[in-house]
Amino acid sequence: MKFDHISGPVLSLFRMVTGLLFLCHGVSSVFGVLGGNRGTGHAIPFGTWPGWWAALIQVIFGALVMIGLFSRVAALISSGSMAYAYFVVHQPQGLLPLLNGGELAVLFCWSFFLVAVLGPGTWALDAVLHRTRGEDAYTPAAAAPNLQGT
């Protein structure tokens, strides 16, 4: 069975959902909506290091990843911020993510890294910009080896 024709849209949906969830985390922490920071109903005080700045990264780069604009750079920065969150906030409380509450940071980190490596998929503003400039948009299916029979 060949899945080449749906890999671009599926990657796009993965990117959009991941970006939206990241954006929601940032919005809740910066503005105190959607349950607020860690469900407290409150925002993080303006400029507090590192929480408020991390939330600002979540808002800005989560939105960019979600809409597919500057996707690879935004995803790489988001991945790095989640790696920082894991190793600075969660890992000192225990080695394994299941024990230190860092599962979400790890999942976001690796999800954004995947988007940074594979690109935004076919449904992205980056792809639209490439098409309007007459460039071929990168598609992971075109770069992947032929996996027929596996």
Phi and psi restraints in degrees (value plus and minus 20) as a CYANA .aco file:
   2 LYS   PHI    -123.0   -83.0
   2 LYS   PSI     111.6   151.6
   3 PHE   PHI    -135.2   -95.2
   3 PHE   PSI      -8.6    31.4
   4 ASP   PHI     -77.0   -37.0
   4 ASP   PSI     -57.4   -17.4
   5 HIS   PHI     -92.4   -52.4
   5 HIS   PSI     -37.2     2.8
   6 ILE   PHI    -129.8   -89.8
   6 ILE   PSI     -23.3    16.7
   7 SER   PHI     -84.8   -44.8
   7 SER   PSI     -59.2   -19.2
   8 GLY   PHI     -83.9   -43.9
   8 GLY   PSI     -71.7   -31.7
   9 PRO   PHI     -82.6   -42.6
   9 PRO   PSI     -57.8   -17.8
  10 VAL   PHI     -86.2   -46.2
  10 VAL   PSI     -61.5   -21.5
  11 LEU   PHI     -82.5   -42.5
  11 LEU   PSI     -59.3   -19.3
  12 SER   PHI     -82.3   -42.3
  12 SER   PSI     -64.9   -24.9
  13 LEU   PHI     -83.8   -43.8
  13 LEU   PSI     -61.5   -21.5
  14 PHE   PHI     -79.4   -39.4
  14 PHE   PSI     -66.1   -26.1
  15 ARG   PHI     -82.4   -42.4
  15 ARG   PSI     -64.8   -24.8
  16 MET   PHI     -84.5   -44.5
  16 MET   PSI     -64.7   -24.7
  17 VAL   PHI     -86.9   -46.9
  17 VAL   PSI     -63.2   -23.2
  18 THR   PHI     -82.6   -42.6
  18 THR   PSI     -64.9   -24.9
  19 GLY   PHI     -82.6   -42.6
  19 GLY   PSI     -61.5   -21.5
  20 LEU   PHI     -83.1   -43.1
  20 LEU   PSI     -64.5   -24.5
  21 LEU   PHI     -83.2   -43.2
  21 LEU   PSI     -60.4   -20.4
  22 PHE   PHI     -85.1   -45.1
  22 PHE   PSI     -63.4   -23.4
  23 LEU   PHI     -79.4   -39.4
  23 LEU   PSI     -64.1   -24.1
  24 CYS   PHI     -81.1   -41.1
  24 CYS   PSI     -60.2   -20.2
  25 HIS   PHI     -81.4   -41.4
  25 HIS   PSI     -63.9   -23.9
  26 GLY   PHI     -85.7   -45.7
  26 GLY   PSI     -64.3   -24.3
  27 VAL   PHI     -81.9   -41.9
  27 VAL   PSI     -60.8   -20.8
  28 SER   PHI     -84.9   -44.9
  28 SER   PSI     -56.2   -16.2
  29 SER   PHI     -99.0   -59.0
  29 SER   PSI     -57.7   -17.7
  30 VAL   PHI     -97.2   -57.2
  30 VAL   PSI     -62.0   -22.0
  31 PHE   PHI    -127.1   -87.1
  31 PHE   PSI     -27.8    12.2
  32 GLY   PHI      53.4    93.4
  32 GLY   PSI      -1.1    38.9
  33 VAL   PHI    -119.1   -79.1
  33 VAL   PSI     155.6   195.6
  34 LEU   PHI      35.5    75.5
  34 LEU   PSI      15.8    55.8
  35 GLY   PHI      78.0   118.0
  35 GLY   PSI     -31.5     8.5
  36 GLY   PHI      54.7    94.7
  36 GLY   PSI    -198.1  -158.1
  37 ASN   PHI     -83.9   -43.9
  37 ASN   PSI     100.7   140.7
  38 ARG   PHI      32.2    72.2
  38 ARG   PSI      12.5    52.5
  39 GLY   PHI      56.6    96.6
  39 GLY   PSI      -6.4    33.6
  40 THR   PHI    -101.6   -61.6
  40 THR   PSI     -37.2     2.8
  41 GLY   PHI      63.6   103.6
  41 GLY   PSI     -17.7    22.3
  42 HIS   PHI    -140.1  -100.1
  42 HIS   PSI     136.1   176.1
  43 ALA   PHI    -105.6   -65.6
  43 ALA   PSI     140.7   180.7
  44 ILE   PHI     -95.2   -55.2
  44 ILE   PSI     115.1   155.1
  45 PRO   PHI     -74.9   -34.9
  45 PRO   PSI     119.6   159.6
  46 PHE   PHI     -71.9   -31.9
  46 PHE   PSI     109.4   149.4
  47 GLY   PHI      59.3    99.3
  47 GLY   PSI     -19.4    20.6
  48 THR   PHI     -83.3   -43.3
  48 THR   PSI     109.7   149.7
  49 TRP   PHI    -113.7   -73.7
  49 TRP   PSI     117.8   157.8
  50 PRO   PHI    -114.1   -74.1
  50 PRO   PSI     -26.0    14.0
  51 GLY   PHI     -78.5   -38.5
  51 GLY   PSI     -68.2   -28.2
  52 TRP   PHI     -87.5   -47.5
  52 TRP   PSI     -58.6   -18.6
  53 TRP   PHI     -88.7   -48.7
  53 TRP   PSI     -57.4   -17.4
  54 ALA   PHI     -83.7   -43.7
  54 ALA   PSI     -60.8   -20.8
  55 ALA   PHI     -85.4   -45.4
  55 ALA   PSI     -56.5   -16.5
  56 LEU   PHI     -84.3   -44.3
  56 LEU   PSI     -61.2   -21.2
  57 ILE   PHI     -80.2   -40.2
  57 ILE   PSI     -62.1   -22.1
  58 GLN   PHI     -81.9   -41.9
  58 GLN   PSI     -61.2   -21.2
  59 VAL   PHI     -86.9   -46.9
  59 VAL   PSI     -74.1   -34.1
  60 ILE   PHI     -87.2   -47.2
  60 ILE   PSI     -74.5   -34.5
  61 PHE   PHI     -99.0   -59.0
  61 PHE   PSI     -46.4    -6.4
  62 GLY   PHI     -83.2   -43.2
  62 GLY   PSI     -61.4   -21.4
  63 ALA   PHI     -86.1   -46.1
  63 ALA   PSI     -63.5   -23.5
  64 LEU   PHI     -82.5   -42.5
  64 LEU   PSI     -63.1   -23.1
  65 VAL   PHI     -84.3   -44.3
  65 VAL   PSI     -63.6   -23.6
  66 MET   PHI     -79.1   -39.1
  66 MET   PSI     -65.6   -25.6
  67 ILE   PHI    -104.7   -64.7
  67 ILE   PSI     -31.8     8.2
  68 GLY   PHI      61.8   101.8
  68 GLY   PSI      13.6    53.6
  69 LEU   PHI    -131.5   -91.5
  69 LEU   PSI     107.0   147.0
  70 PHE   PHI      31.8    71.8
  70 PHE   PSI      22.8    62.8
  71 SER   PHI     -78.8   -38.8
  71 SER   PSI     -67.7   -27.7
  72 ARG   PHI     -85.1   -45.1
  72 ARG   PSI     -65.4   -25.4
  73 VAL   PHI     -85.9   -45.9
  73 VAL   PSI     -66.3   -26.3
  74 ALA   PHI     -81.5   -41.5
  74 ALA   PSI     -60.6   -20.6
  75 ALA   PHI     -88.2   -48.2
  75 ALA   PSI     -58.1   -18.1
  76 LEU   PHI     -86.5   -46.5
  76 LEU   PSI     -62.5   -22.5
  77 ILE   PHI     -84.4   -44.4
  77 ILE   PSI     -62.0   -22.0
  78 SER   PHI     -83.7   -43.7
  78 SER   PSI     -61.9   -21.9
  79 SER   PHI     -81.3   -41.3
  79 SER   PSI     -64.6   -24.6
  80 GLY   PHI     -83.6   -43.6
  80 GLY   PSI     -58.4   -18.4
  81 SER   PHI     -86.5   -46.5
  81 SER   PSI     -53.9   -13.9
  82 MET   PHI     -96.3   -56.3
  82 MET   PSI     -51.4   -11.4
  83 ALA   PHI     -84.7   -44.7
  83 ALA   PSI     -63.5   -23.5
  84 TYR   PHI     -79.8   -39.8
  84 TYR   PSI     -66.2   -26.2
  85 ALA   PHI     -78.9   -38.9
  85 ALA   PSI     -62.1   -22.1
  86 TYR   PHI     -85.4   -45.4
  86 TYR   PSI     -71.9   -31.9
  87 PHE   PHI     -94.3   -54.3
  87 PHE   PSI     -46.8    -6.8
  88 VAL   PHI    -112.2   -72.2
  88 VAL   PSI     -59.6   -19.6
  89 VAL   PHI    -115.1   -75.1
  89 VAL   PSI     -67.4   -27.4
  90 HIS   PHI    -112.2   -72.2
  90 HIS   PSI     -67.8   -27.8
  91 GLN   PHI     -79.4   -39.4
  91 GLN   PSI     -54.6   -14.6
  92 PRO   PHI     -82.6   -42.6
  92 PRO   PSI     -38.9     1.1
  93 GLN   PHI    -106.1   -66.1
  93 GLN   PSI     -27.5    12.5
  94 GLY   PHI     141.2   181.2
  94 GLY   PSI     137.1   177.1
  95 LEU   PHI     -92.2   -52.2
  95 LEU   PSI     -64.2   -24.2
  96 LEU   PHI    -111.7   -71.7
  96 LEU   PSI     119.3   159.3
  97 PRO   PHI     -76.9   -36.9
  97 PRO   PSI     -54.1   -14.1
  98 LEU   PHI     -84.8   -44.8
  98 LEU   PSI     -49.5    -9.5
  99 LEU   PHI    -112.1   -72.1
  99 LEU   PSI     -43.2    -3.2
 100 ASN   PHI    -129.0   -89.0
 100 ASN   PSI     -13.6    26.4
 101 GLY   PHI      55.8    95.8
 101 GLY   PSI      -2.1    37.9
 102 GLY   PHI    -119.3   -79.3
 102 GLY   PSI      -5.8    34.2
 103 GLU   PHI     -77.8   -37.8
 103 GLU   PSI     -64.5   -24.5
 104 LEU   PHI     -85.0   -45.0
 104 LEU   PSI     -60.1   -20.1
 105 ALA   PHI     -82.9   -42.9
 105 ALA   PSI     -61.8   -21.8
 106 VAL   PHI     -85.7   -45.7
 106 VAL   PSI     -65.8   -25.8
 107 LEU   PHI     -82.2   -42.2
 107 LEU   PSI     -64.4   -24.4
 108 PHE   PHI     -82.4   -42.4
 108 PHE   PSI     -64.3   -24.3
 109 CYS   PHI     -76.4   -36.4
 109 CYS   PSI     -72.6   -32.6
 110 TRP   PHI     -93.2   -53.2
 110 TRP   PSI     -51.2   -11.2
 111 SER   PHI     -85.9   -45.9
 111 SER   PSI     -64.9   -24.9
 112 PHE   PHI     -87.7   -47.7
 112 PHE   PSI     -55.0   -15.0
 113 PHE   PHI     -83.2   -43.2
 113 PHE   PSI     -59.3   -19.3
 114 LEU   PHI     -80.9   -40.9
 114 LEU   PSI     -65.0   -25.0
 115 VAL   PHI     -83.8   -43.8
 115 VAL   PSI     -60.7   -20.7
 116 ALA   PHI     -82.3   -42.3
 116 ALA   PSI     -57.4   -17.4
 117 VAL   PHI     -99.9   -59.9
 117 VAL   PSI     -67.1   -27.1
 118 LEU   PHI    -105.7   -65.7
 118 LEU   PSI     -38.3     1.7
 119 GLY   PHI      75.0   115.0
 119 GLY   PSI     159.3   199.3
 120 PRO   PHI    -103.0   -63.0
 120 PRO   PSI     -29.1    10.9
 121 GLY   PHI      67.6   107.6
 121 GLY   PSI    -196.7  -156.7
 122 THR   PHI    -100.7   -60.7
 122 THR   PSI     -46.7    -6.7
 123 TRP   PHI    -117.3   -77.3
 123 TRP   PSI      54.3    94.3
 124 ALA   PHI    -165.9  -125.9
 124 ALA   PSI     131.6   171.6
 125 LEU   PHI     -83.1   -43.1
 125 LEU   PSI     -52.5   -12.5
 126 ASP   PHI     -78.1   -38.1
 126 ASP   PSI     -63.7   -23.7
 127 ALA   PHI     -84.8   -44.8
 127 ALA   PSI     -59.6   -19.6
 128 VAL   PHI     -83.6   -43.6
 128 VAL   PSI     -64.0   -24.0
 129 LEU   PHI     -82.6   -42.6
 129 LEU   PSI     -60.3   -20.3
 130 HIS   PHI     -83.7   -43.7
 130 HIS   PSI     -62.2   -22.2
 131 ARG   PHI     -85.5   -45.5
 131 ARG   PSI     -59.2   -19.2
 132 THR   PHI     -89.7   -49.7
 132 THR   PSI     -45.8    -5.8
 133 ARG   PHI    -106.1   -66.1
 133 ARG   PSI     -22.6    17.4
 134 GLY   PHI      62.4   102.4
 134 GLY   PSI      -7.2    32.8
 135 GLU   PHI    -113.5   -73.5
 135 GLU   PSI     133.6   173.6
 136 ASP   PHI    -100.2   -60.2
 136 ASP   PSI     107.6   147.6
 137 ALA   PHI     -94.4   -54.4
 137 ALA   PSI     121.5   161.5
 138 TYR   PHI     -89.6   -49.6
 138 TYR   PSI     110.5   150.5
 139 THR   PHI    -144.0  -104.0
 139 THR   PSI     113.3   153.3
 140 PRO   PHI     -82.9   -42.9
 140 PRO   PSI     -50.2   -10.2
 141 ALA   PHI     -84.5   -44.5
 141 ALA   PSI     -55.7   -15.7
 142 ALA   PHI     -90.6   -50.6
 142 ALA   PSI     -50.9   -10.9
 143 ALA   PHI    -109.7   -69.7
 143 ALA   PSI     -39.0     1.0
 144 ALA   PHI     -97.1   -57.1
 144 ALA   PSI     128.3   168.3
 145 PRO   PHI     -87.1   -47.1
 145 PRO   PSI     135.5   175.5
 146 ASN   PHI     -89.6   -49.6
 146 ASN   PSI     100.1   140.1
 147 LEU   PHI    -127.7   -87.7
 147 LEU   PSI      10.5    50.5
 148 GLN   PHI     -83.8   -43.8
 148 GLN   PSI     119.8   159.8
 149 GLY   PHI      64.3   104.3
 149 GLY   PSI     -16.9    23.1
